Amino acid sequence: MLCHAAALSGLFLHAVGHIFGPLFVWLLKRAESPEIDAHGKESVNFQLSMLIYNAIALILCLVLIGIPLLILLWVLNTVFVIIASIQAGDGKLYRYPLTIRFLK
């Protein structure tokens, strides 16, 4: 659950918290169990995907469509992380939508 919830640190450390929180937890705990490894990979993959989507939305701010997209991405990121944390607490693996699978 901590792998997913660590992404909420991005609310306080905006640019780096979303990625480094889950990455740090995953790297420290992945050897303890296959479940932690799977949750960590899923969380890191989602946060890397969101970073790419935010970069694209930031570029689209030049034509003003990027501002609502950035707001939407922020809301989706927060909601999906909360859902994933709850699912992980129940012992289920949550597969984030819109995720590019970098780590397999």
C-alpha positions as CSV (number, residue, x, y, z in Angstrom):
1,M,0.0,0.0,0.0
2,L,2.9,2.3,0.8
3,C,4.2,2.0,-2.8
4,H,1.0,3.6,-4.1
5,A,0.4,6.1,-1.3
6,A,4.0,7.4,-1.6
7,A,3.0,9.0,-4.9
8,L,0.9,11.4,-2.9
9,S,4.1,13.0,-1.7
10,G,4.0,14.7,-5.0
11,L,1.4,17.0,-3.6
12,F,4.1,18.5,-1.4
13,L,7.2,18.0,-3.6
14,H,5.4,18.6,-6.9
15,A,7.9,17.7,-9.6
16,V,9.8,14.9,-8.0
17,G,7.5,13.5,-5.3
18,H,5.2,11.5,-7.6
19,I,8.0,9.5,-9.0
20,F,10.6,9.3,-6.3
21,G,8.2,8.3,-3.5
22,P,7.0,5.1,-5.2
23,L,10.4,4.4,-6.7
24,F,12.2,4.7,-3.3
25,V,9.7,2.4,-1.6
26,W,9.8,-0.1,-4.4
27,L,13.6,-0.3,-4.5
28,L,13.8,-0.8,-0.7
29,K,11.0,-3.3,-0.4
30,R,10.8,-5.3,-3.7
31,A,12.9,-8.2,-2.4
32,E,10.6,-8.8,0.5
33,S,7.7,-10.3,-1.5
34,P,6.5,-10.7,-5.1
35,E,3.4,-8.7,-4.2
36,I,5.3,-5.7,-3.1
37,D,7.4,-6.0,-6.3
38,A,4.3,-6.0,-8.5
39,H,2.6,-3.1,-6.7
40,G,5.8,-1.1,-6.9
41,K,6.3,-1.7,-10.6
42,E,2.7,-0.7,-11.2
43,S,3.0,2.5,-9.2
44,V,6.3,3.5,-10.8
45,N,4.9,2.8,-14.3
46,F,1.8,4.9,-13.7
47,Q,3.8,7.8,-12.3
48,L,6.2,7.7,-15.3
49,S,3.2,7.6,-17.6
50,M,1.7,10.6,-15.8
51,L,5.0,12.5,-16.1
52,I,4.9,12.0,-19.9
53,Y,1.2,13.1,-20.1
54,N,2.0,16.1,-18.0
55,A,4.9,17.1,-20.2
56,I,2.7,16.9,-23.2
57,A,-0.1,18.9,-21.5
58,L,2.5,21.5,-20.5
59,I,3.5,21.9,-24.1
60,L,-0.1,22.2,-25.1
61,C,-0.4,25.1,-22.6
62,L,0.9,27.2,-25.5
63,V,-2.4,26.8,-27.2
64,L,-4.4,27.0,-24.0
65,I,-5.8,23.5,-24.0
66,G,-3.0,22.3,-21.8
67,I,-4.3,24.1,-18.7
68,P,-7.5,22.1,-18.3
69,L,-5.6,18.9,-19.2
70,L,-3.0,19.6,-16.4
71,I,-5.9,20.0,-14.0
72,L,-7.6,16.8,-15.2
73,L,-4.3,14.8,-15.0
74,W,-3.7,16.1,-11.4
75,V,-7.2,15.0,-10.4
76,L,-6.9,11.6,-12.1
77,N,-3.5,11.0,-10.6
78,T,-4.8,11.7,-7.1
79,V,-8.0,9.6,-7.5
80,F,-6.2,6.6,-9.1
81,V,-3.5,6.6,-6.4
82,I,-6.2,6.6,-3.6
83,I,-8.1,3.8,-5.3
84,A,-4.8,1.8,-5.8
85,S,-3.9,2.3,-2.1
86,I,-7.3,1.1,-0.9
87,Q,-7.1,-2.0,-3.3
88,A,-3.6,-2.8,-2.1
89,G,-4.8,-2.5,1.5
90,D,-7.4,-5.2,0.7
91,G,-4.7,-7.4,-0.8
92,K,-5.6,-6.8,-4.5
93,L,-3.3,-5.6,-7.3
94,Y,-4.8,-2.5,-8.9
95,R,-3.9,-2.0,-12.6
96,Y,-3.9,1.7,-13.3
97,P,-5.6,2.8,-16.5
98,L,-3.7,4.8,-19.1
99,T,-0.4,3.2,-18.0
100,I,2.6,2.6,-20.2
101,R,4.4,-0.5,-18.9
102,F,8.0,0.4,-18.7
103,L,8.9,-2.1,-15.9
104,K,7.6,-5.6,-16.4
